[in-house]
Each structure stands twice: as structure tokens, then as C-alpha cells.
Amino acid sequence: MSEIAPTSPLRLDPERALSGLDWERVFGSPGPVEVEIGIGKGRFLLAVAAARPGVRLLGVEWANEYLRIAEARAERRGLENVRFVRADARELVARGIPDASVDAYYVFYPDPWPKKRHHKRRFFQRPTVDHLARTMRPGACLHVATDHEEYWDQIEPLLDRHPDFGRLPEFGGESFPMPADAPLTNFEAKYEVQGRNRHRGSWRRRDAAAPSRG
Ligand SMILES: C[S@@+](CC[C@H](N)C(=O)[O-])C[C@H]1O[C@@H](n2cnc3c(N)ncnc32)[C@H](O)[C@@H]1O
């Protein structure tokens, strides 16, 4: 049976994805796997897919209208190394993504859910961060950005203190696929014009066998 649902040839069936992704079947080709959470209209994901044809990219997005725009753009550009799934990213990371199989995660401007009673809806919470660590290969990077001060004050210590992650000295690092200074996503471009604060950080998945440092 195909992994792909009929909406777009690039769209994965969510139920099949949540029951466990097989990257070879999803992409039909070998290579590193990178996942972007909450892609919006896909500006970053599509730019990376075009720049790195040997990398396999999965975009996760809940909003169907955004997903359709991103898919249409990917199809028009003839990108063969990108797939999309409509899912709650927390569920997908917890249930769908195999152990030690992801080479990079990108989470840019995740919804901050500012009201306290909604904080439980945030992407960055300890159980999800544990699943990010479980699904990353040793040496893989998690790149994060937000404009939201209070959410950043939750995210930064959660990742800095997690035993499986070590922070890179600066956002991006050597393996980052784009010039890190330029606006990376639609929201980042919008926030730059508005002059909002930008918080960004990158963390590397430690090798389980290596002693943790700092
Ligand atoms: C503030 S927007 C940022 C979009 C894009 N990353 C950018 O920087 O332009 C957050 C995006 O995450 C999506 N999103 C929020 N919660 C999600 C979840 N649990 N699973 C998947 N996508 C989610 C929203 O639909 C929205 O497109």
C-alpha cells in the first residue's frame, strides 16, 4: 500500500504516518532526513529542499490551508525530496518518527499559546523534547526560534538542562543549510519588519556513549 494520500502526491497519509514512518518507503531513496515542525507556507522547507537535493525533508503542519500552499509550491518547483503531513506535531514526534533516524529538526516560531491555561498545548514540553532526543541521530541538531519572551524562557532551560542535548555556541552552526542571518521563514520576515525581538538557538544531540559536558 502507498504511504501517500490523494490530496497531493507529496502528502502522507496521517494515520499511516502516526503508526510509524519508514523513511525508505516515504521517499523511495536513501539520504539524511530533516524535519520541520509547523512549516506555515513552507518558505524555509522549500528553500532547503531546493538547495540540498540529497536531503530528504518532511514538513509537518496542522493548518490545511498553509499545507496546500506549500505543497502546490513544491509541486510547481518540481521538488522530489520533500513530503508533507497534516498532523499534530507532538503526536507525530511521539508516535510516528523512528528512533535515531532524524538528522535535523527545525522549529521556527511555534505557536506560543500565551494564556496560562493553554500552555499545555505548547510544542516544547519535556515529554516532546524527550521524543525529539529519542528520534535524533547522535550529532543531529535541533534549531529553534521564537519572538515570544515568556515561551523562550521555558524553551531555553528545557533544552539547556536536558541530558541528551548540548548547546551550540551560536544559532545554526556549520551544518545549517541557509545563511542564518537572513530571515528564514515568513513569520521571521514579518517580525523583522515589525522590529520584534528574535530568540534563536541550536542544540546538538549528544552521543549516548559520550560523557555529557556542560
Ligand atoms: C506562528 S506559525 C509559524 C510558521 C513558520 N514556522 C514561520 O516561521 O513562518 C506556527 C505554525 O505552526 C503550526 N502549528 C501549530 N501547532 C502545531 C502542531 N501541534 N502541529 C503541527 N503544526 C502546528 C501552525 O498551524 C502554524 O502554521
The ligand as a Tripos MOL2 file, in Angstrom:
@<TRIPOS>MOLECULE
LIG
   27    29     1     0     0
SMALL
NO_CHARGES

@<TRIPOS>ATOM
      1 C1          3.4440   31.0770   14.1550 C.3       1 LIG1
      2 S1          3.3170   29.9580   12.8270 S.3       1 LIG1
      3 C2          4.9980   29.8630   12.2140 C.3       1 LIG1
      4 C3          5.0870   29.2640   10.8390 C.3       1 LIG1
      5 C4          6.5040   29.1640   10.2600 C.3       1 LIG1
      6 N1          7.3260   28.2630   11.0500 N.3       1 LIG1
      7 C5          7.1380   30.5150   10.1830 C.2       1 LIG1
      8 O1          8.0700   30.8040   10.9800 O.co2     1 LIG1
      9 O2          6.7370   31.3060    9.3090 O.co2     1 LIG1
     10 C6          3.1330   28.3930   13.6580 C.3       1 LIG1
     11 C7          2.7300   27.2920   12.7290 C.3       1 LIG1
     12 O3          2.7290   26.0600   13.4120 O.3       1 LIG1
     13 C8          1.5260   25.3490   13.0990 C.3       1 LIG1
     14 N2          1.2460   24.5020   14.2580 N.ar      1 LIG1
     15 C9          0.8870   24.9360   15.4870 C.ar      1 LIG1
     16 N3          0.7400   23.8950   16.3200 N.ar      1 LIG1
     17 C10         1.0140   22.7870   15.6080 C.ar      1 LIG1
     18 C11         1.0280   21.3990   15.8980 C.ar      1 LIG1
     19 N4          0.7440   20.9530   17.1460 N.pl3     1 LIG1
     20 N5          1.3370   20.5370   14.9230 N.ar      1 LIG1
     21 C12         1.6350   20.9810   13.6830 C.ar      1 LIG1
     22 N6          1.6460   22.2820   13.3360 N.ar      1 LIG1
     23 C13         1.3340   23.1740   14.2790 C.ar      1 LIG1
     24 C14         0.5090   26.4270   12.8540 C.3       1 LIG1
     25 O4         -0.5780   25.9620   12.0660 O.3       1 LIG1
     26 C15         1.3380   27.4800   12.1380 C.3       1 LIG1
     27 O5          1.3930   27.2910   10.7480 O.3       1 LIG1
@<TRIPOS>BOND
     1     1     2 1
     2     2     3 1
     3     2    10 1
     4     3     4 1
     5     4     5 1
     6     5     6 1
     7     5     7 1
     8     7     8 2
     9     7     9 1
    10    10    11 1
    11    11    12 1
    12    11    26 1
    13    12    13 1
    14    13    14 1
    15    13    24 1
    16    14    15 ar
    17    14    23 ar
    18    15    16 ar
    19    16    17 ar
    20    17    18 ar
    21    17    23 ar
    22    18    19 1
    23    18    20 ar
    24    20    21 ar
    25    21    22 ar
    26    22    23 ar
    27    24    25 1
    28    24    26 1
    29    26    27 1
@<TRIPOS>SUBSTRUCTURE
     1 LIG1         1 GROUP 0 **** ****
